[in-house]
Structure formats: structure tokens, C-alpha cells
Amino acid sequence: MNLDLTALADEHLAAARAAPHGRSAHRVLHDGVLRQSVIALTAGTALDEHLAPQASSLQVLTGRVRLTSPGRTHELSAGELLEMPKERHGLTAVEDSVVLLTAVND
């Protein structure tokens, strides 16, 4: 599979801007235990607190996001990659943003 992440990010950011809830997502890869999803969020839009899969990472494609977990806050900008905490966490777009979530589930 050959995929243009920049074009996909642009497409979903436009969709998020047009959506009343300020989000758009698309699963780009689902191969056995491996999943990757592009998630676009407009500034101020949040994904409520949730648990991460056993192994996952978040890469910011565009914009800036804030990931919060008990006692910690990580602010990430375009080009940055973070291993997701293995505890409850939430994600908020500080500005219009697109992230690539990679997850492995047993």
C-alpha cells in the first residue's frame, strides 16, 4: 500500500473543520494486530479520557496537541512522536491538528 499522509491529513482536517464536533478520523491500516489511524481535530476539540492499547504511539503530522494523563502533560508539535502512556489519558488539539495513532493489540 502506498499512502500520501500529507494529502490524507489535509483531507481529514478539512472534514474536521466542516464537522459540528470538530473531528474526522480514518483507519489507514488494519493488518492483524497492527492498526494505524489518522485523526484530525480542530483547535479546542478533545478526545475524552480513555485507555490506550497495550502498545501505541502518537505522531503529530500537523499542528499542536496536548496529551494529559494523571500527573503529566505532554505538548507535542508537528514531527514529534510519543509512546502513549499505559494509563488513562486524554488528547486536546491546541491548534487545528492531525495525528497518526499507531497501535498494536494482542
Secondary structure, 3 states (H helix, E strand, C coil): CCCCHHHHHHHHHHHHHHCCCCEEEEEEEEECCEEEEEEEECCCCEEEEECCCCEEEEEEEECEEEEEECCEEEEEECCCEEECCCCCEEEEECCCEEEEEEEECC
